[in-house]
């Protein structure tokens, strides 16, 4: 099957090439030499000029190429030849075939529109079509090369960090947008499940850090608690940072007497040397029950003692 396919492809290309050669074939339009009259045979009247040979047509075509007749517009209609049929006269001038036929019908005689030479011979050529195809191929190649260069330049610009401030900002925004898009494409699964996985990872990370904090912070001894109490006395701050009311410290006799409602609330001393009302601290711990509580003032883990 492969050989048959290859054979058919080669035959198809051969047919196209033959058709192309047939279309590109040059030939003379004028009929054969006219029959001589009796006067012409006897020499009484001049005989018509002999028809041009193939070598003479080659010389005529060379003159036309040197004059760039096929590269210029048609002298009759002033339009380019492109792929339209063109004819070469024996005087080396080139015209559209249809334009020359219309000119001959309009003038009523066979005379070159450029040099006024009569009784010329015409030959169909395809030089302008070849030039037009070459020009089109050149433009296609130029467009393709410019496209490739622009694409390479854009790829280089994506990797090159610009120096201008505005361009640098735009460059970083585009890179961030690309990362965001790639992240969204990667997370093509259910977003709710993905976010739930993130929450579970964060909670496990918090538990690990809490364990590390418990291991790193030991409960103060009695001497440490006494030292913390002395720090509180030296600081001289007697208001609960949560409710902003005065705390009651029984051991501090220099302070003014407190009301009965204030004395009913116990005072809690933290290992970070901060004082709070016990109900206030318990309410704070209940508010953040999902994680290990920290001091409302210094945000450090603590041990507490009721005083």
C-alpha positions as CSV (number, residue, x, y, z in Angstrom):
1,X,0.0,0.0,0.0
2,X,2.9,2.4,0.8
3,X,4.5,1.8,-2.6
4,X,1.2,2.4,-4.4
5,X,0.7,5.6,-2.4
6,X,4.2,6.8,-3.2
7,X,3.7,5.9,-6.9
8,X,0.4,7.8,-7.0
9,X,2.0,10.8,-5.3
10,X,4.9,10.8,-7.8
11,X,2.4,10.6,-10.7
12,X,0.4,13.5,-9.3
13,X,3.5,15.6,-9.1
14,X,4.5,14.6,-12.6
15,X,1.0,15.6,-13.9
16,X,1.3,19.0,-12.1
17,X,4.8,19.6,-13.5
18,X,3.6,18.7,-17.1
19,X,0.6,21.1,-16.7
20,X,2.9,23.8,-15.4
21,X,5.3,23.3,-18.3
22,X,2.4,23.5,-20.7
23,X,1.1,26.7,-19.2
24,X,4.7,28.2,-19.3
25,X,5.3,27.2,-22.9
26,X,6.0,30.1,-25.3
27,X,4.6,30.0,-28.8
28,X,4.0,32.4,-31.7
29,X,0.4,33.6,-32.3
30,X,0.7,34.6,-35.9
31,X,-0.4,32.0,-38.5
32,X,1.9,30.4,-41.0
33,X,3.6,32.4,-43.9
34,X,1.0,33.8,-46.3
35,X,0.6,32.4,-49.8
36,X,2.5,34.6,-52.3
37,X,0.6,36.2,-55.1
38,X,1.5,36.0,-58.8
39,X,3.0,39.5,-58.7
40,X,5.0,38.7,-55.7
41,X,6.2,35.5,-57.3
42,X,7.2,37.4,-60.5
43,X,9.0,40.0,-58.4
44,X,6.7,42.9,-59.4
45,X,5.7,43.4,-55.8
46,X,7.9,43.1,-52.8
47,X,7.4,39.8,-50.9
48,X,6.5,40.0,-47.2
49,X,9.4,39.7,-44.8
50,X,10.4,36.2,-43.7
51,X,9.2,35.1,-40.3
52,X,11.5,35.2,-37.3
53,X,13.5,32.1,-36.5
54,X,13.9,30.8,-32.9
55,X,17.3,32.4,-32.6
56,X,15.9,35.7,-33.7
57,X,13.1,35.4,-31.1
58,X,15.7,34.8,-28.4
59,X,17.5,38.0,-29.4
60,X,14.3,39.9,-29.3
61,X,13.5,38.6,-25.9
62,X,17.0,39.5,-24.7
63,X,16.4,43.1,-25.8
64,X,13.1,43.0,-23.9
65,X,14.7,41.7,-20.8
66,X,17.5,44.4,-20.9
67,X,14.8,47.1,-21.3
68,X,12.8,45.5,-18.4
69,X,9.6,45.5,-20.4
70,X,8.0,42.7,-18.3
71,X,8.8,44.6,-15.0
72,X,7.0,47.7,-16.2
73,X,3.2,48.2,-16.5
74,X,1.4,47.5,-19.7
75,X,1.8,50.6,-22.0
76,X,-1.9,50.4,-23.0
77,X,-3.8,49.9,-19.8
78,X,-1.0,51.1,-17.4
79,X,-1.6,48.1,-15.1
80,X,0.9,45.5,-13.9
81,X,0.9,42.2,-15.8
82,X,0.8,39.9,-12.7
83,X,-0.4,36.5,-13.9
84,X,-2.3,37.7,-17.0
85,X,-1.3,36.6,-20.4
86,X,1.3,38.8,-22.1
87,X,2.7,39.0,-25.6
88,X,6.1,40.0,-27.0
89,X,6.2,41.8,-30.3
90,X,9.0,41.4,-32.8
91,X,10.0,45.0,-31.9
92,X,10.7,43.8,-28.3
93,X,7.7,45.6,-26.7
94,X,5.4,43.7,-24.3
95,X,1.7,44.2,-23.8
96,X,-1.3,42.4,-22.3
97,X,-2.7,40.0,-24.9
98,X,-6.2,41.3,-24.5
99,X,-5.0,44.9,-24.5
100,X,-3.2,44.4,-27.8
101,X,-6.2,42.6,-29.4
102,X,-8.5,45.5,-28.3
103,X,-6.0,48.0,-29.7
104,X,-5.8,46.2,-33.1
105,X,-9.6,46.2,-33.3
106,X,-9.9,49.8,-32.4
107,X,-7.2,51.1,-34.8
108,X,-8.1,48.7,-37.6
109,X,-4.5,47.9,-38.5
110,X,-1.6,46.0,-37.1
111,X,0.7,48.7,-35.6
112,X,2.8,48.6,-32.4
113,X,1.3,51.1,-29.9
114,X,4.9,52.2,-28.9
115,X,7.1,52.3,-31.9
116,X,4.4,52.3,-34.7
117,X,6.1,49.3,-36.4
118,X,3.7,47.5,-38.7
119,X,3.3,43.9,-39.6
120,X,4.9,42.7,-36.4
121,X,4.9,39.2,-35.1
122,X,3.6,38.3,-31.6
123,X,4.8,35.6,-29.2
124,X,3.2,34.6,-25.9
125,X,5.7,34.8,-23.0
126,X,5.4,34.4,-19.2
127,X,8.3,36.5,-17.9
128,X,6.0,38.9,-16.0
129,X,4.2,35.9,-14.3
130,X,7.6,34.5,-13.2
131,X,8.6,37.9,-11.8
132,X,5.3,38.2,-10.0
133,X,5.6,34.8,-8.4
134,X,9.1,35.6,-7.4
135,X,8.0,38.8,-5.8
136,X,5.2,37.1,-4.0
137,X,7.5,34.4,-2.7
138,X,9.9,37.1,-1.5
139,X,7.2,39.0,0.4
140,X,6.0,35.7,2.0
141,X,9.5,34.9,3.1
142,X,9.9,38.5,4.4
143,X,6.7,38.3,6.4
144,X,7.6,34.9,7.8
145,X,11.1,36.0,8.8
146,X,9.7,39.1,10.5
147,X,7.2,37.0,12.4
148,X,9.9,34.6,13.5
149,X,12.1,37.6,14.6
150,X,9.2,39.2,16.5
151,X,8.4,36.0,18.2
152,X,12.0,35.4,19.3
153,X,12.2,39.0,20.5
154,X,9.1,38.6,22.6
155,X,10.5,35.4,24.1
156,X,13.7,37.3,24.9
157,X,11.8,40.2,26.4
158,X,10.0,37.7,28.7
159,X,13.3,36.6,30.2
160,X,15.1,39.9,30.2
161,X,14.6,42.1,33.3
162,X,13.9,45.7,32.1
163,X,15.7,48.7,33.6
164,X,12.8,51.2,33.3
165,X,10.7,51.5,36.4
166,X,7.3,51.2,34.6
167,X,8.5,48.4,32.4
168,X,9.9,46.6,35.4
169,X,6.6,46.9,37.2
170,X,4.7,45.6,34.2
171,X,7.3,42.8,33.8
172,X,6.8,41.7,37.4
173,X,3.0,41.9,37.2
174,X,3.0,39.7,34.1
175,X,5.3,37.1,35.7
176,X,3.1,37.1,38.8
177,X,0.0,36.7,36.6
178,X,1.6,33.8,34.8
179,X,2.5,32.1,38.1
180,X,-1.1,32.6,39.4
181,X,-2.5,31.2,36.2
182,X,-0.2,28.2,36.3
183,X,-1.2,27.6,40.0
184,X,-4.9,27.8,39.1
185,X,-4.4,25.3,36.2
186,X,-2.4,23.0,38.5
187,X,-5.2,23.1,41.1
188,X,-7.9,21.9,38.7
189,X,-9.5,19.8,41.4
190,X,-12.1,20.9,43.8
191,X,-11.1,24.2,45.4
192,X,-13.0,23.5,48.6
193,X,-11.1,20.3,49.1
194,X,-7.8,22.0,48.3
195,X,-8.5,24.8,50.9
196,X,-9.5,22.2,53.4
197,X,-6.1,20.5,52.9
198,X,-4.4,23.8,53.5
199,X,-6.4,24.3,56.8
200,X,-5.4,20.8,58.0
201,X,-1.8,21.5,57.1
202,X,-1.9,24.7,59.1
203,X,-3.5,23.1,62.1
204,X,-0.9,20.4,62.1
205,X,1.8,23.0,61.9
206,X,0.3,24.8,64.8
207,X,0.3,21.7,66.9
208,X,3.9,21.0,66.1
209,X,4.9,24.6,67.2
210,X,2.8,24.3,70.4
211,X,4.7,21.1,71.3
212,X,7.9,22.8,70.7
213,X,6.8,25.8,72.9
214,X,5.8,23.4,75.7
215,X,9.1,21.7,75.5
216,X,11.0,25.0,75.5
217,X,9.0,26.7,78.3
218,X,9.2,25.1,81.8
219,X,7.0,26.0,84.7
220,X,8.7,28.6,87.1
221,X,9.8,27.5,90.5
222,X,8.8,29.2,93.8
223,X,11.8,31.5,93.7
224,X,10.9,32.5,90.1
225,X,7.4,33.4,91.2
226,X,8.8,35.6,94.0
227,X,11.1,37.4,91.6
228,X,8.1,37.9,89.2
229,X,6.1,39.4,92.1
230,X,8.9,41.8,92.9
231,X,9.0,42.9,89.2
232,X,5.3,43.6,89.4
233,X,5.8,45.8,92.5
234,X,8.6,47.7,90.9
235,X,6.6,48.3,87.7
236,X,3.8,49.8,89.7
237,X,1.0,48.9,87.2
238,X,-2.2,47.8,89.0
239,X,-4.8,47.8,86.2
240,X,-6.0,44.7,84.4
241,X,-5.0,45.1,80.7
242,X,-8.2,43.4,79.6
243,X,-11.0,45.1,81.5
244,X,-8.9,48.2,82.4
245,X,-10.0,48.1,86.1
246,X,-7.8,47.9,89.2
247,X,-6.5,44.5,90.3
248,X,-6.5,43.4,93.9
249,X,-3.1,42.3,95.4
250,X,-3.4,41.2,99.1
251,X,0.3,41.4,99.7
252,X,0.6,45.0,98.6
253,X,-0.4,47.0,101.7
254,X,0.6,50.3,100.2
255,X,-2.2,50.4,97.7
256,X,-5.6,51.9,98.5
257,X,-8.4,49.6,99.5
258,X,-10.5,48.0,96.8
259,X,-14.2,47.7,96.5
260,X,-15.9,44.5,97.4
261,X,-16.7,43.6,93.8
262,X,-13.0,44.0,92.9
263,X,-11.8,41.9,95.9
264,X,-14.1,39.1,94.9
265,X,-12.2,38.7,91.6
266,X,-8.9,36.8,92.0
267,X,-5.7,38.1,90.4
268,X,-3.5,35.9,88.2
269,X,0.2,36.4,87.7
270,X,1.7,35.1,84.5
271,X,5.2,33.8,84.0
272,X,5.8,36.9,81.8
273,X,5.3,39.1,84.9
274,X,1.9,40.5,83.8
275,X,-1.2,40.7,86.0
276,X,-4.8,40.0,85.0
277,X,-8.1,39.3,86.6
278,X,-8.7,35.6,86.7
279,X,-12.2,35.8,85.1
280,X,-10.8,38.2,82.4
281,X,-8.0,35.8,81.5
282,X,-10.3,32.8,81.5
283,X,-12.7,34.6,79.1
284,X,-9.7,35.4,76.9
285,X,-8.5,31.8,76.9
286,X,-12.1,30.6,76.1
287,X,-12.2,33.1,73.2
288,X,-9.1,31.5,71.6
289,X,-9.7,27.9,72.6
290,X,-8.8,26.6,69.2
291,X,-5.1,27.3,69.7
292,X,-2.6,27.6,72.6
293,X,-3.3,31.0,74.4
294,X,-0.6,33.6,74.6
295,X,-0.2,36.7,76.8
296,X,-2.6,39.4,75.6
297,X,0.2,41.9,76.1
298,X,3.5,40.3,75.0
299,X,2.1,37.4,72.9
300,X,4.3,34.8,74.6
301,X,3.4,31.4,76.0
302,X,2.9,31.4,79.8
303,X,2.3,29.6,83.0
304,X,0.0,31.2,85.5
305,X,-0.5,31.4,89.3
306,X,-3.4,32.7,91.3
307,X,-2.3,35.2,93.9
